[in-house]
């Protein structure tokens, strides 16, 4: 019996969910990145988290973060190199409730409003 998937904590939804080359008319080859994949890219590459810190924040193991992050980077590379559209949607996640006393993620709207 397989273990149930844990919902990964995500700070907030991305402001932009669709990216692609200008003048691209080909909607057949859209790469879909999940919201939790986007969050690993944001936390590790933009906020400077280690994979360990990212796992703690998202409430998953470091090895899970590594898998999610590797999938996300492959999708980014495919979109950039092959000139494909990238869409962010879906995945196994739950939005941050804002109930944590300290949020080190840098992107949580609920915590920024409390400062």
N, C-alpha and C positions, 0 to 999 in steps of 0.2 A: 504494500500500500504506500503510495507516494505521500510525502509530507505536504500539507496545505501551504500555499504561498502566503507569505506575510505581506500585508499592505505596506508600502514604503511611504514614509512621511515626506511630503513635498510642501515647500514653503508657500508658494503661490503659483497660479497658472501663468504660463509665459504670456507676455504682452502681445507677441507676434507668433502666430502658429503656422504660417506658410511662408516659404522662402523659395526662390528660384531665379534662374537667369532671365534677364529682360528679353521680351519678345518670344519667350518659349511658348509654343502652342501645343506641345505634346503633353497632354494630361494623362496619357496611358501609363507612363513610367514615373509615378509619384512614390517617393520613399517615405515611409511612415516611421517616425521616431516617437516612442511612447513618452508620456510626461515624466515618468520616473527615469528614463534614459536622459532626457533633457536636464533633469535635476542633477544627475551625476556630473554631467558636463559643466553645469553652472557652478556646482560646489567645488569640484576638483580643479577645473581650468580657470574659472573666473575668480572664485573666492579663495583659492589656494589650499583647500582642505587636502589632507592625505586621504588615501582610500579608507584607512582605519577611522578617521574622524568622520568621513562621509557616511560610513556604515553606522556609526554611533548615532549620527544625526537622523538618518533615514530609518533607524531601527531594524537594520539587517546586518548580516555578517559581512566582513571585509571581502570574503570570496564572492559573495553575491554582488557586492558593489563592483568588483573587478569584472565580472561577467556582464553586468549592465553597462558599465563604462566602455568595455571593449566593443559591445554591440553598437553603442551610440557613436563611437569614433568611426567604426566601419561605415555606418550609414552617412555620417558627415562627409567622409572621404568619397564615397560613391556619388553623393550629390554634387560635391565640388568638382571632382575630376571628370565626371561624365555629364555635367551640366543638367542634372535632373532636379525636379522640384522636391522640396522637403516639407513634409507636413508633420506637425506635432499634435498627437491625439492618443487617447486611450492609455492602457497600462494598468498595473496593479499599484494603486497609490491612494493615499488619503491626504487631504489638505491639512496643514498645520492649524490647530485650533486656536493658537495664541495663548493657551493656558500655561505654557512653560514659563518659568521665572526668567530664564536666560535663553536667548536664542542667538546662536553665533553664526547663523547662516547668511546674514547680510541682505536677505531679500524678502523677509517676511513683512508684509504690509501691516499686519496686526501689531507687530512689535515696534515698527518704525513710528506708528502713530502714538505710541505710549511714551516716547522719549521726550 
